[in-house]
């Protein structure tokens, strides 16, 4: 299957998923969330010059009982040496060696399904969720905006609840597609952190993320990130976050904002 056919198949699959999610949103017990954001990251990722990445995702989410459906369609703009390949959000770029160029367009669309409270103990204040995720190869591989392949991720999220503090940890594994000319490895991913409710409307948190590199011989990706989230009312929420990388395979730094609109049926 050529790149254009693969892109079309990925978009068609996403359209079917979005139609199913939209139909579910009509149920009176469902909660629909729409979010928009902007994220900027920069780093050398083991190369000789900075790679600048502007990521602008639009996300639709349906929460229904103990399940959640989510689909994200991003715009991507990358300034990097020619030949650079972006492996998707949360993955390091493969640096090129050509002239500095800027490429932009549709990024990789991501669909996910979460089951809440697979484990839940009110007595111990513990819970666990499970999430399956598919990254569709919708980004233009010829421009280096994506690998052009499907990636699959399975992740477990763990929570320990206190009065105003929630401790969080996650572990997951990503199975990567193999683009032509690039040898990529599957990757283990973990994170630990906390969310503290400063006031009923404001929360803040700090996380450490670890991800194995997709490229044999490269350092793992290690980042520290912090966020502040503000709920203006029952429907509108705003979040600001910043991150710093700790290894050569990580971004030097990054920052982003996210705005959420919640609609309860």
Backbone bond lengths (Angstrom), bond angles and torsions (degrees), N, CA, C in turn:
res aa  C-N    CA-C-N  psi(-1)  N-CA   C-N-CA  omega(-1)  CA-C   N-CA-C  phi
1 X - - - 1.467 - - 1.528 108.70 -
2 X 1.342 117.25 128.35 1.459 118.67 -179.72 1.522 111.20 -78.30
3 X 1.353 115.22 173.34 1.466 119.99 -172.95 1.515 111.87 -62.32
4 X 1.350 117.53 -41.32 1.462 120.19 -178.33 1.523 110.79 -65.61
5 X 1.342 116.79 -42.10 1.460 119.86 178.86 1.519 110.59 -64.49
6 X 1.339 116.54 -39.26 1.456 120.00 179.75 1.527 110.37 -65.60
7 X 1.340 116.58 -41.41 1.464 119.79 177.21 1.516 110.80 -59.96
8 X 1.347 116.51 -44.85 1.463 120.38 -178.98 1.525 110.57 -63.17
9 X 1.340 117.05 -42.83 1.458 120.51 179.77 1.521 110.85 -63.27
10 X 1.342 116.24 -40.24 1.450 119.65 178.17 1.516 112.10 -64.35
11 X 1.338 116.66 -43.97 1.459 120.54 178.67 1.524 111.21 -64.33
12 X 1.335 117.29 -38.43 1.455 120.73 178.90 1.521 110.45 -64.59
13 X 1.338 116.38 -43.55 1.454 119.64 177.64 1.516 111.94 -61.78
14 X 1.330 116.96 -40.21 1.464 120.85 177.78 1.518 111.21 -65.68
15 X 1.337 117.21 -38.50 1.464 120.95 179.35 1.523 110.96 -63.37
16 X 1.327 116.41 -41.34 1.470 120.18 178.17 1.521 110.08 -64.00
17 X 1.337 116.56 -43.22 1.460 120.57 179.01 1.522 111.18 -62.22
18 X 1.355 116.19 -44.29 1.456 120.39 -179.32 1.518 110.94 -64.84
19 X 1.337 118.08 -38.34 1.461 121.22 178.10 1.526 110.57 -62.99
20 X 1.326 116.60 -40.44 1.463 120.46 179.31 1.523 110.83 -65.95
21 X 1.351 116.20 -42.23 1.450 120.60 178.75 1.525 111.49 -64.77
22 X 1.337 116.52 -41.40 1.461 120.83 179.25 1.520 111.25 -63.20
23 X 1.333 117.21 -40.35 1.461 120.79 177.58 1.528 110.76 -62.68
24 X 1.340 116.03 -40.26 1.453 119.52 179.23 1.520 111.41 -65.64
25 X 1.339 116.92 -29.87 1.462 121.23 -178.71 1.516 112.35 -63.73
26 X 1.339 117.54 -19.61 1.449 120.43 -179.55 1.529 111.84 -73.67
27 X 1.337 116.67 -16.57 1.452 120.36 178.71 1.523 109.85 -65.76
28 X 1.319 117.23 138.85 1.459 121.60 -175.56 1.526 112.68 -69.32
29 X 1.327 118.15 -15.87 1.457 120.90 -179.56 1.526 112.25 -95.14
30 X 1.321 117.98 3.23 1.460 121.18 -175.89 1.529 110.87 -94.28
31 X 1.339 115.59 151.13 1.455 122.91 172.88 1.516 108.67 -115.80
32 X 1.318 116.93 126.08 1.458 122.86 -177.93 1.525 108.65 -106.62
33 X 1.335 116.79 132.26 1.459 122.03 177.98 1.520 109.89 -126.77
34 X 1.315 116.38 131.62 1.466 121.93 174.07 1.520 107.68 -117.06
35 X 1.320 117.28 132.15 1.457 119.88 179.38 1.525 110.14 -134.40
36 X 1.318 115.06 149.54 1.463 122.93 175.22 1.509 107.84 -133.92
37 X 1.324 116.17 145.30 1.459 119.09 -178.27 1.506 112.20 -153.12
38 X 1.327 114.77 173.81 1.456 122.70 175.67 1.523 107.86 -142.36
39 X 1.345 115.98 131.44 1.462 120.33 178.20 1.527 109.65 -131.87
40 X 1.327 116.01 134.83 1.462 121.88 176.76 1.524 108.40 -120.73
41 X 1.330 117.06 129.62 1.460 121.99 174.56 1.526 109.28 -132.82
42 X 1.330 115.28 152.56 1.455 120.40 177.78 1.523 109.29 -145.95
43 X 1.326 116.14 143.56 1.455 121.32 178.79 1.513 110.11 -179.84
44 X 1.323 116.56 169.11 1.465 121.10 -179.57 1.525 112.18 -96.91
45 X 1.322 118.31 -23.20 1.463 123.64 174.47 1.529 112.29 52.83
46 X 1.330 116.38 39.27 1.452 121.01 -179.94 1.518 114.30 86.96
47 X 1.338 118.36 -4.03 1.459 122.17 178.67 1.518 111.41 -90.84
48 X 1.333 115.62 -164.03 1.467 121.03 -176.15 1.525 113.58 -102.95
49 X 1.346 117.98 -18.91 1.467 121.12 -178.34 1.522 109.14 -132.49
50 X 1.341 115.09 162.18 1.462 120.26 -178.88 1.528 111.17 -69.28
51 X 1.329 114.86 142.62 1.457 122.86 170.92 1.528 106.67 -110.74
52 X 1.333 116.44 120.65 1.461 121.77 -178.29 1.521 109.50 -105.49
53 X 1.321 116.09 129.48 1.465 122.49 -172.87 1.522 108.99 -126.98
54 X 1.343 116.87 119.45 1.461 122.29 173.80 1.524 107.55 -108.66
55 X 1.334 116.18 119.37 1.464 123.19 -173.86 1.524 108.37 -119.84
56 X 1.346 117.38 120.44 1.466 122.21 -175.56 1.534 108.34 -124.26
57 X 1.339 117.86 92.56 1.465 120.21 -176.58 1.529 113.20 -92.66
58 X 1.332 115.75 144.11 1.456 123.77 168.33 1.524 106.84 -114.89
59 X 1.337 116.68 127.35 1.462 120.87 -172.32 1.518 111.03 -128.92
60 X 1.326 115.56 134.90 1.467 122.66 173.19 1.518 108.13 -116.54
61 X 1.335 116.59 131.36 1.465 122.31 -176.84 1.517 110.03 -131.39
62 X 1.338 115.61 137.74 1.458 122.07 173.00 1.520 108.74 -120.52
63 X 1.339 116.39 121.97 1.459 121.71 172.02 1.523 108.14 -104.53
64 X 1.345 114.40 125.27 1.462 119.65 -176.23 1.520 107.64 -139.03
65 X 1.344 115.83 104.47 1.451 119.00 -177.72 1.518 110.30 63.74
66 X 1.324 115.96 -122.21 1.462 121.29 -178.27 1.525 111.83 -99.24
67 X 1.315 118.06 17.75 1.460 120.48 -178.36 1.525 110.77 -128.07
68 X 1.327 114.24 155.87 1.465 120.97 176.80 1.522 109.50 -138.09
69 X 1.335 115.83 134.61 1.463 123.00 171.41 1.524 107.59 -111.52
70 X 1.339 116.31 137.26 1.464 119.85 -179.35 1.524 109.80 -142.35
71 X 1.338 115.65 139.67 1.456 120.78 174.09 1.523 108.78 -136.79
72 X 1.329 116.44 133.97 1.457 123.09 -177.51 1.519 110.00 -123.71
73 X 1.333 116.22 127.33 1.462 122.66 177.01 1.527 107.38 -118.75
74 X 1.342 118.57 112.07 1.467 120.38 -175.56 1.526 113.72 -106.05
75 X 1.329 114.94 152.78 1.464 123.08 164.36 1.522 106.64 -98.37
76 X 1.337 116.56 141.05 1.450 121.21 -174.80 1.523 110.02 -133.25
77 X 1.329 116.56 134.67 1.464 121.76 173.51 1.522 107.87 -132.29
78 X 1.333 116.43 125.34 1.461 121.40 -174.01 1.529 109.76 -128.29
79 X 1.323 116.54 126.44 1.462 122.54 172.34 1.519 107.28 -107.47
80 X 1.339 116.66 115.03 1.461 120.80 -171.07 1.516 109.79 -162.46
81 X 1.347 117.62 166.95 1.467 119.82 173.83 1.529 110.93 -60.62
82 X 1.315 116.18 143.10 1.459 120.50 178.76 1.527 109.80 -57.67
83 X 1.320 115.99 137.89 1.456 121.33 -176.97 1.515 113.94 98.30
84 X 1.335 117.71 -5.15 1.464 121.63 177.03 1.529 109.78 -68.34
85 X 1.332 116.57 140.79 1.464 122.65 178.19 1.524 108.53 -120.68
86 X 1.336 116.74 124.48 1.463 122.26 176.14 1.519 108.22 -89.16
87 X 1.338 117.04 128.67 1.462 121.14 -175.18 1.523 113.09 -94.28
88 X 1.323 116.83 7.98 1.458 119.74 179.11 1.512 110.87 108.09
89 X 1.341 118.26 165.36 1.470 121.56 179.87 1.525 110.36 -60.96
90 X 1.318 116.12 135.85 1.450 120.34 -179.12 1.513 113.99 85.59
91 X 1.323 118.33 2.10 1.461 121.10 178.71 1.507 110.45 -122.85
92 X 1.337 116.67 151.56 1.453 118.74 -178.42 1.521 111.03 -77.94
93 X 1.337 117.88 147.01 1.458 120.09 173.33 1.527 111.08 -70.37
94 X 1.321 115.66 155.19 1.460 121.52 170.13 1.528 106.02 -96.59
95 X 1.349 119.13 106.61 1.470 120.66 -172.97 1.525 112.61 -64.75
96 X 1.337 115.72 140.74 1.449 121.59 172.96 1.514 110.87 -92.81
97 X 1.328 116.17 -173.65 1.469 120.63 -176.46 1.521 112.81 -131.45
98 X 1.336 117.26 7.78 1.455 120.29 -176.82 1.516 113.10 -89.65
99 X 1.340 114.97 -161.56 1.457 121.68 177.54 1.533 110.34 -66.50
100 X 1.340 116.01 154.93 1.459 120.99 178.24 1.527 108.59 -72.84
101 X 1.332 116.65 124.55 1.458 122.31 178.90 1.521 109.45 -133.31
102 X 1.326 116.22 163.88 1.462 121.83 173.81 1.517 108.62 -120.33
103 X 1.332 115.77 123.42 1.460 122.36 177.84 1.527 108.37 -120.02
104 X 1.325 116.07 144.17 1.463 119.50 -178.71 1.519 110.13 -147.36
105 X 1.332 115.45 161.44 1.451 121.05 178.92 1.511 111.28 152.67
106 X 1.318 116.16 -166.90 1.461 122.56 178.50 1.522 109.91 -63.38
107 X 1.330 116.48 132.29 1.451 120.96 174.99 1.516 111.08 -89.08
108 X 1.323 116.27 -167.25 1.465 121.24 178.65 1.522 110.41 -77.22
109 X 1.329 116.55 121.16 1.456 121.27 175.79 1.519 109.11 -73.62
110 X 1.334 116.41 138.97 1.461 121.99 -175.93 1.522 109.27 -124.42
111 X 1.333 116.31 129.96 1.453 122.77 174.35 1.516 109.95 -117.36
112 X 1.340 117.16 142.04 1.463 119.67 -179.89 1.526 110.84 -143.53
113 X 1.320 115.03 157.24 1.463 122.85 177.54 1.522 107.91 -135.58
114 X 1.347 116.82 126.76 1.459 122.55 -177.65 1.514 110.95 -120.60
115 X 1.312 116.03 138.31 1.468 122.64 171.35 1.527 107.04 -110.57
116 X 1.341 116.18 118.83 1.458 121.26 179.70 1.528 111.10 -80.81
117 X 1.325 114.78 154.22 1.466 122.73 169.44 1.522 112.84 53.07
118 X 1.314 115.95 44.34 1.463 119.40 170.98 1.528 108.86 -60.38
119 X 1.333 115.69 -37.64 1.467 123.02 167.72 1.512 107.07 -123.32
120 X 1.338 117.49 132.50 1.463 120.54 -179.97 1.527 108.94 -150.95
121 X 1.339 115.42 118.84 1.455 121.49 176.98 1.521 108.86 -126.33
122 X 1.328 116.81 105.19 1.464 120.39 177.84 1.525 110.76 -64.79
123 X 1.322 117.14 -35.83 1.458 121.36 -178.40 1.524 111.25 -63.17
124 X 1.327 116.64 -42.13 1.455 121.01 -179.03 1.532 112.82 -91.43
125 X 1.337 117.20 -11.17 1.459 120.65 -177.56 1.510 112.81 67.95
126 X 1.348 116.54 37.97 1.455 122.11 -177.48 1.523 110.71 -121.08
127 X 1.336 116.04 147.97 1.467 121.01 176.18 1.517 109.26 -152.60
128 X 1.338 115.38 157.50 1.456 121.27 176.32 1.520 109.43 -142.17
129 X 1.346 116.76 134.65 1.463 123.39 174.31 1.525 109.08 -113.34
130 X 1.328 116.19 155.17 1.461 122.02 175.23 1.525 109.59 -122.05
131 X 1.340 117.09 136.15 1.457 122.12 -179.07 1.525 110.44 -131.57
132 X 1.327 115.56 133.96 1.455 122.32 169.89 1.517 109.05 -111.84
133 X 1.324 116.26 138.11 1.472 120.67 -173.59 1.526 110.23 -136.33
134 X 1.338 115.06 141.85 1.461 121.35 175.52 1.527 108.55 -124.71
135 X 1.325 116.08 126.28 1.465 121.12 172.27 1.524 107.39 -99.11
136 X 1.324 115.84 112.62 1.457 121.01 179.10 1.534 109.53 -80.29
137 X 1.328 116.37 144.05 1.463 120.06 -177.33 1.509 112.98 -83.87
138 X 1.339 116.57 58.95 1.465 120.66 -175.17 1.527 113.04 -88.42
139 X 1.346 118.02 -17.73 1.464 120.13 178.20 1.530 109.97 -69.44
140 X 1.323 116.15 149.81 1.457 122.01 -177.45 1.531 110.22 -72.92
141 X 1.339 116.13 106.07 1.461 120.54 -179.07 1.526 111.58 -67.01
142 X 1.331 118.14 -29.02 1.464 120.83 179.12 1.528 111.37 -65.30
143 X 1.337 116.97 -28.91 1.461 121.41 176.70 1.529 112.28 -88.25
144 X 1.325 116.99 -6.01 1.456 120.97 -177.12 1.510 114.00 80.51
145 X 1.353 118.03 13.39 1.463 121.32 -178.16 1.521 112.77 -81.10
146 X 1.318 117.37 -6.80 1.449 121.50 178.49 1.511 110.08 -169.15
147 X 1.334 115.56 172.80 1.462 119.98 179.42 1.519 112.04 -82.63
148 X 1.352 117.30 -16.80 1.455 121.14 -176.67 1.512 113.30 77.40
149 X 1.340 117.01 10.85 1.459 121.68 -176.57 1.524 110.97 -123.46
150 X 1.332 115.27 161.84 1.456 121.46 174.07 1.523 110.27 -80.48
151 X 1.338 116.81 138.34 1.461 123.08 170.07 1.524 108.50 -120.03
152 X 1.337 116.45 144.88 1.465 122.02 179.44 1.521 109.31 -123.27
153 X 1.331 116.61 136.91 1.468 121.31 -179.99 1.519 110.10 -132.85
154 X 1.329 115.87 136.82 1.469 122.39 171.42 1.517 107.18 -121.41
155 X 1.359 116.43 128.69 1.467 120.57 -174.50 1.520 110.72 -137.49
156 X 1.332 116.04 141.05 1.464 122.48 173.14 1.525 108.48 -113.17
157 X 1.337 116.94 131.30 1.459 122.63 179.43 1.524 109.17 -113.77
158 X 1.334 116.17 132.53 1.464 122.70 -176.15 1.528 109.67 -116.51
159 X 1.346 116.10 142.76 1.453 121.86 -177.44 1.532 109.75 -133.55
160 X 1.335 115.35 139.03 1.453 122.60 171.13 1.522 107.46 -125.50
161 X 1.340 116.87 117.07 1.462 122.11 -171.41 1.517 111.67 -98.58
162 X 1.344 114.38 133.85 1.455 122.42 169.04 1.531 106.94 -122.13
163 X 1.336 118.65 -168.02 1.463 120.30 -175.27 1.534 111.79 -60.67
164 X 1.316 117.04 -62.73 1.461 121.55 179.97 1.520 112.88 -111.55
165 X 1.317 116.43 -4.76 1.461 122.27 -173.79 1.521 110.37 -115.93
166 X 1.338 115.44 135.79 1.457 121.79 172.99 1.524 108.61 -124.58
167 X 1.336 116.14 122.24 1.458 121.03 173.84 1.521 108.33 -88.86
168 X 1.341 116.03 138.13 1.457 121.09 -176.31 1.525 110.51 -129.98
169 X 1.316 115.32 145.39 1.452 121.85 174.17 1.514 108.93 -149.98
170 X 1.322 117.04 151.28 1.458 119.98 178.95 1.518 109.52 -145.62
171 X 1.325 115.50 154.44 1.456 121.99 173.91 1.523 107.19 -141.94
172 X 1.309 116.68 136.77 1.460 120.27 -177.45 1.514 111.21 -151.43
173 X 1.321 114.89 171.48 1.468 120.67 178.73 1.516 108.53 -141.19
174 X 1.343 115.26 133.00 1.461 121.38 -178.44 1.523 110.43 -111.57
175 X 1.333 115.80 127.32 1.459 122.80 173.91 1.519 107.83 -99.81
176 X 1.314 117.36 118.46 1.454 122.24 -174.13 1.525 111.44 -98.98
177 X 1.335 114.97 143.31 1.447 120.23 169.11 1.517 110.05 -72.49
178 X 1.320 117.06 160.71 1.461 122.06 -176.09 1.528 110.63 -109.03
179 X 1.345 118.32 98.98 1.466 120.00 176.51 1.519 110.89 -71.27
180 X 1.306 116.09 156.25 1.459 121.45 -179.92 1.526 110.62 -65.18
181 X 1.335 116.63 129.38 1.452 121.40 175.04 1.508 115.29 85.30
182 X 1.359 118.80 -2.10 1.468 121.80 -179.96 1.525 107.99 -130.12
183 X 1.316 116.50 124.95 1.459 121.89 179.49 1.524 108.95 -95.57
184 X 1.334 117.04 108.91 1.456 122.14 -176.39 1.526 110.84 -111.81
185 X 1.332 115.53 146.03 1.456 122.14 179.56 1.528 110.08 -104.40
186 X 1.334 116.94 149.14 1.458 121.30 169.50 1.530 108.72 -66.59
187 X 1.339 117.19 161.62 1.464 117.97 -169.62 1.519 112.86 -141.16
188 X 1.336 115.28 137.85 1.456 123.03 170.17 1.523 108.85 -86.00
189 X 1.342 117.14 140.31 1.457 121.57 -179.16 1.527 109.22 -132.57
190 X 1.328 117.08 136.29 1.460 121.51 175.39 1.522 109.43 -141.11
191 X 1.320 115.65 157.85 1.464 120.38 173.91 1.521 109.32 -154.61
192 X 1.330 116.17 152.09 1.459 122.61 174.95 1.527 107.32 -138.99
193 X 1.339 115.42 150.31 1.451 118.34 179.27 1.509 111.58 177.45
194 X 1.329 114.79 -166.34 1.463 119.91 -179.60 1.517 110.30 -148.23
195 X 1.316 114.33 157.09 1.467 123.57 174.02 1.523 107.20 -126.34
196 X 1.326 117.04 122.22 1.463 121.71 -177.95 1.529 109.37 -116.32
197 X 1.329 116.23 126.41 1.469 121.17 179.28 1.523 108.12 -85.52
198 X 1.327 116.23 101.43 1.458 122.22 -178.27 1.522 110.33 -68.34
199 X 1.325 116.40 -47.05 1.464 124.55 173.72 1.524 106.85 -136.92
200 X 1.335 119.03 172.65 1.466 119.02 176.73 1.525 113.41 -57.64
201 X 1.343 118.15 -23.82 1.464 121.62 -177.67 1.526 113.98 -102.46
202 X 1.333 117.99 -17.06 1.463 121.29 -172.22 1.520 111.48 -123.74
203 X 1.347 115.29 132.40 1.459 121.55 176.21 1.528 109.27 -128.10
204 X 1.327 116.03 155.14 1.456 121.91 176.74 1.523 108.38 -142.92
205 X 1.323 115.91 154.97 1.451 118.52 -178.16 1.507 112.80 -159.41
206 X 1.336 115.30 169.19 1.450 122.76 -179.76 1.525 108.39 -142.30
207 X 1.341 117.29 138.82 1.460 122.00 -176.84 1.520 111.08 -136.70
208 X 1.338 114.49 149.49 1.459 122.18 167.80 1.520 107.82 -117.41
209 X 1.351 116.24 126.78 1.463 121.77 -178.16 1.525 110.19 -116.54
210 X 1.325 115.13 138.29 1.464 122.47 176.90 1.521 108.52 -128.68
211 X 1.337 116.46 130.22 1.461 120.76 176.36 1.525 108.68 -140.55
212 X 1.321 115.86 133.73 1.454 119.40 175.44 1.518 109.80 -65.32
213 X 1.315 116.92 145.19 1.455 121.13 178.78 1.522 110.18 -70.72
214 X 1.320 115.32 145.52 1.464 120.71 175.45 1.521 111.28 -78.60
215 X 1.334 117.45 -9.94 1.456 122.05 -174.51 1.526 109.10 -112.07
216 X 1.314 117.37 121.30 1.458 122.29 -178.90 1.522 111.24 -56.52
217 X 1.335 116.30 130.34 1.456 121.36 178.56 1.510 114.55 93.00
218 X 1.331 118.50 -14.19 1.465 121.07 179.35 1.521 111.16 -83.12
219 X 1.333 115.98 155.99 1.459 121.05 174.47 1.519 110.46 -62.19
220 X 1.316 115.76 155.29 1.460 120.23 171.14 1.528 108.89 -67.78
221 X 1.342 115.99 160.10 1.464 121.66 175.65 1.520 107.73 -89.18
222 X 1.320 117.34 123.32 1.458 122.41 178.71 1.519 108.63 -132.82
223 X 1.328 116.16 126.70 1.464 121.38 -176.37 1.521 110.23 -137.42
224 X 1.311 115.87 148.97 1.464 123.36 167.53 1.518 107.27 -113.78
225 X 1.322 116.74 130.48 1.462 120.53 179.97 1.521 109.81 -134.38
226 X 1.312 115.11 150.03 1.454 121.58 176.65 1.519 110.18 -134.58
227 X 1.321 116.38 153.52 1.465 120.03 -178.15 1.513 111.01 -143.66
228 X 1.325 114.62 157.79 1.459 123.56 169.25 1.519 106.84 -130.44
229 X 1.334 116.45 128.85 1.461 122.09 -178.02 1.527 109.26 -121.97
230 X 1.332 115.94 135.84 1.465 121.77 -178.02 1.521 109.97 -127.57
231 X 1.328 116.22 126.51 1.459 121.08 175.41 1.527 108.41 -100.18
232 X 1.342 115.69 117.55 1.457 119.77 -178.12 1.528 111.87 -81.01
233 X 1.325 116.12 -35.76 1.465 122.03 175.19 1.522 107.00 -159.92
234 X 1.319 117.68 -165.27 1.463 120.95 -177.68 1.524 112.87 -66.71
235 X 1.325 117.04 -18.28 1.464 120.08 -172.55 1.529 115.02 -110.65
236 X 1.329 118.21 -26.61 1.459 120.56 -172.80 1.519 111.61 -117.28
237 X 1.346 115.45 133.87 1.459 121.81 178.99 1.528 109.53 -137.58
238 X 1.339 115.35 148.21 1.466 121.44 -179.35 1.524 108.96 -132.22
239 X 1.333 116.58 141.25 1.460 120.78 178.96 1.523 110.34 -137.60
240 X 1.326 115.32 138.05 1.463 122.32 171.42 1.520 107.91 -120.32
241 X 1.333 117.06 139.71 1.459 119.70 178.12 1.520 109.77 -144.63
242 X 1.328 115.47 158.23 1.461 122.78 177.65 1.517 108.46 -142.61
243 X 1.325 116.23 152.85 1.458 120.31 -178.16 1.523 110.35 -141.18
244 X 1.338 114.89 157.29 1.461 122.11 176.28 1.519 108.50 -137.64
245 X 1.333 116.46 135.22 1.446 121.10 -179.87 1.520 111.66 -87.86
246 X 1.345 116.38 151.92 1.459 122.02 -176.60 1.521 113.30 -115.43
247 X 1.342 117.82 -4.99 1.465 121.23 -179.08 1.527 109.52 -134.94
248 X 1.347 115.68 170.05 1.462 120.31 -179.92 1.523 112.70 -65.13
249 X 1.333 118.05 -25.87 1.462 121.24 -179.10 1.526 112.41 -84.43
250 X 1.331 117.03 -4.39 1.466 121.95 -177.64 1.527 109.89 -98.21
251 X 1.328 117.29 159.33 1.466 118.77 171.26 1.523 109.65 -65.01
252 X 1.337 116.28 150.08 1.469 118.81 175.49 1.524 110.23 -64.37
253 X 1.324 115.42 -46.55 1.459 120.34 176.82 1.525 109.02 -161.59
254 X 1.299 115.31 166.82 1.459 120.76 177.73 1.518 109.92 -164.56
255 X 1.327 115.99 164.87 1.457 121.60 178.26 1.520 108.81 -155.77
256 X 1.324 115.77 155.87 1.452 118.92 -179.52 1.517 112.34 -159.98
257 X 1.323 115.21 166.05 1.461 122.60 174.88 1.516 108.51 -131.14
258 X 1.323 115.25 155.65 1.456 120.47 178.79 1.532 108.46 -146.06
259 X 1.324 116.49 135.36 1.458 122.33 176.45 1.519 108.54 -119.63
260 X 1.345 116.50 131.44 1.465 121.30 -177.88 1.520 110.80 -119.00
261 X 1.317 115.32 141.67 1.456 122.91 173.55 1.524 107.78 -121.84
262 X 1.329 117.56 119.68 1.452 123.07 -176.89 1.521 109.32 -106.28
263 X 1.330 116.38 131.01 1.460 122.38 177.18 1.515 108.72 -124.68
264 X 1.319 116.90 120.21 1.469 121.69 177.60 1.515 109.49 -101.22
265 X 1.319 116.55 127.62 1.468 120.94 -177.78 1.547 110.17 -74.89
